[in-house]
Amino acid sequence: MQHPYTRLPARSFWRTAVAEPDALDIADLWTPKFAIGPDDPVITAGSCFARHIGRALLEEGMHWYDAEPAPPGLSPAERSARGYGRFSFRTGNVYTAAALRQWVAWALGEEKPPEEIWQQDGRCHDPYRPTVEPNGFGSPDALAQARETTLAAIRTALAKADVLVFTLGLTEAWHDIRYGTVLPMCPGTVRGTYDPDRHVLHNHTVAQVRRDLAAVLDMARGVNSRLRTVLTVSPVPLTATATARHALVATTHSKSVLRAAAGQLADECEQVDYFPSYEIVTGFPYRAAFYEPNLRTVSPDGVAFVMRHFFDALHGRSAPVAPAAHPTLVAGGEDHWCDDAVLDYYNPHPDHRPLPPAR
């Protein structure tokens, strides 16, 4: 008797797809909905895990498009400290779909960013990317000019790109109810001053994440109808949660919401795909092998393994390459690039002695 399960491939069954193969031999985790050629401009944005994607594309000989390269005269360390070369534009980490929607709306003139600045020790800091200039800006005009440069880079990137790869990181976000904006970090943790009457935590739902992502795509396609999007979810857990839940429970909730929203949009839209970086790292066949001892930082081998699955699928290769095939993709720990890692400083456990946050 014929039924829908009669002729399914081996990858559709848990035993043959997951239980029987060696974990490193599990293949066909992603079937791309569209091709990405070596000359197709690809732009990237998202959480700290997303910073690896641009470099991996370049290593693979593909076209990662950097719309806001560093000005001449900066050393590699200075470029890195100022957020150049991490993503296709210098927004800093964009953890939430709401923050990406906000940046795109500002860039395309749909909304206007507030003029507020954070003053500290005679320097000016941007509330919406407080870590891109470690020492701040010399004046409000310099801050505004630098932000406009980034907004122009976003416009250029969206107009020229064939593909946007966006990595979703968090659902918890601090909103400034005075301006109706979303902030990248809770004020007072990195910079700024926390005001409980003004700064409110929102834990975004599946519907809200999907709505924000759809708004980004609608705005972007208004300037570039050919733009396609690959969504993915960061496997990096929350550093801390402000929801009163256990950190493990809060992380599971947040990543589940992001995964559901990304998958729903990909199912609904031909120009949107989902790549399972989250599943490749966190799936229990891998037994947390791709995490550093802190169970948060994804190891270089883990990042390389994720990107090999990405490129194998794009290039039609059926067998994944060993994790260390691209040892040059990353160097050092993930937490160095995660703005929210500073939250661990506020862990009150008496045996916990992290470094203080950079100011």
BELCORKA-V338998 format. One record per residue. N is the residue number from 0. RES is the residue in one letter. SS is DSSP state (H for helix, E for strand, C for the rest). Layout:
BEGIN
n=[N;N]
res=[RES;RES]
ss=[SS;SS]
END
This chain:
BEGIN
n=[0;1;2;3;4;5;6;7;8;9;10;11;12;13;14;15;16;17;18;19;20;21;22;23;24;25;26;27;28;29;30;31;32;33;34;35;36;37;38;39;40;41;42;43;44;45;46;47;48;49;50;51;52;53;54;55;56;57;58;59;60;61;62;63;64;65;66;67;68;69;70;71;72;73;74;75;76;77;78;79;80;81;82;83;84;85;86;87;88;89;90;91;92;93;94;95;96;97;98;99;100;101;102;103;104;105;106;107;108;109;110;111;112;113;114;115;116;117;118;119;120;121;122;123;124;125;126;127;128;129;130;131;132;133;134;135;136;137;138;139;140;141;142;143;144;145;146;147;148;149;150;151;152;153;154;155;156;157;158;159;160;161;162;163;164;165;166;167;168;169;170;171;172;173;174;175;176;177;178;179;180;181;182;183;184;185;186;187;188;189;190;191;192;193;194;195;196;197;198;199;200;201;202;203;204;205;206;207;208;209;210;211;212;213;214;215;216;217;218;219;220;221;222;223;224;225;226;227;228;229;230;231;232;233;234;235;236;237;238;239;240;241;242;243;244;245;246;247;248;249;250;251;252;253;254;255;256;257;258;259;260;261;262;263;264;265;266;267;268;269;270;271;272;273;274;275;276;277;278;279;280;281;282;283;284;285;286;287;288;289;290;291;292;293;294;295;296;297;298;299;300;301;302;303;304;305;306;307;308;309;310;311;312;313;314;315;316;317;318;319;320;321;322;323;324;325;326;327;328;329;330;331;332;333;334;335;336;337;338;339;340;341;342;343;344;345;346;347;348;349;350;351;352;353;354;355;356;357;358]
res=[M;Q;H;P;Y;T;R;L;P;A;R;S;F;W;R;T;A;V;A;E;P;D;A;L;D;I;A;D;L;W;T;P;K;F;A;I;G;P;D;D;P;V;I;T;A;G;S;C;F;A;R;H;I;G;R;A;L;L;E;E;G;M;H;W;Y;D;A;E;P;A;P;P;G;L;S;P;A;E;R;S;A;R;G;Y;G;R;F;S;F;R;T;G;N;V;Y;T;A;A;A;L;R;Q;W;V;A;W;A;L;G;E;E;K;P;P;E;E;I;W;Q;Q;D;G;R;C;H;D;P;Y;R;P;T;V;E;P;N;G;F;G;S;P;D;A;L;A;Q;A;R;E;T;T;L;A;A;I;R;T;A;L;A;K;A;D;V;L;V;F;T;L;G;L;T;E;A;W;H;D;I;R;Y;G;T;V;L;P;M;C;P;G;T;V;R;G;T;Y;D;P;D;R;H;V;L;H;N;H;T;V;A;Q;V;R;R;D;L;A;A;V;L;D;M;A;R;G;V;N;S;R;L;R;T;V;L;T;V;S;P;V;P;L;T;A;T;A;T;A;R;H;A;L;V;A;T;T;H;S;K;S;V;L;R;A;A;A;G;Q;L;A;D;E;C;E;Q;V;D;Y;F;P;S;Y;E;I;V;T;G;F;P;Y;R;A;A;F;Y;E;P;N;L;R;T;V;S;P;D;G;V;A;F;V;M;R;H;F;F;D;A;L;H;G;R;S;A;P;V;A;P;A;A;H;P;T;L;V;A;G;G;E;D;H;W;C;D;D;A;V;L;D;Y;Y;N;P;H;P;D;H;R;P;L;P;P;A;R]
ss=[C;C;C;C;C;C;C;C;C;H;H;H;C;H;H;H;H;H;H;C;C;C;H;H;H;C;C;C;C;C;C;C;C;C;C;C;C;C;C;C;C;E;E;E;E;E;C;H;H;H;H;H;H;H;H;H;H;H;H;C;C;C;C;E;C;C;C;C;C;C;C;C;C;C;C;H;H;H;H;H;H;C;C;C;C;C;C;C;C;C;C;C;C;C;C;C;H;H;H;H;H;H;H;H;H;H;H;C;C;C;C;C;C;C;C;C;C;E;E;E;C;C;E;E;E;C;C;C;C;C;C;C;C;C;C;C;E;C;C;H;H;H;H;H;H;H;H;H;H;H;H;H;H;H;H;H;H;H;H;H;C;C;E;E;E;E;E;E;C;C;C;E;E;E;E;E;C;C;C;C;E;E;E;C;C;C;C;C;C;C;C;C;C;C;C;C;C;C;E;E;E;E;E;C;C;H;H;H;H;H;H;H;H;H;H;H;H;H;H;H;H;H;H;C;C;C;C;E;E;E;E;E;E;C;C;C;C;C;C;C;C;C;C;C;C;C;H;H;H;H;H;H;H;H;H;H;H;H;H;H;H;H;H;H;H;H;H;H;C;C;C;E;E;E;C;C;H;H;H;H;H;H;C;H;H;H;C;C;C;C;E;C;C;C;C;C;C;E;C;H;H;H;H;H;H;H;H;H;H;H;H;H;H;H;H;C;C;C;C;C;C;C;H;H;H;H;C;C;C;C;C;C;C;H;H;H;H;C;H;H;H;H;H;H;H;H;C;C;C;C;C;C;C;C;C;C;C;C;C]
END
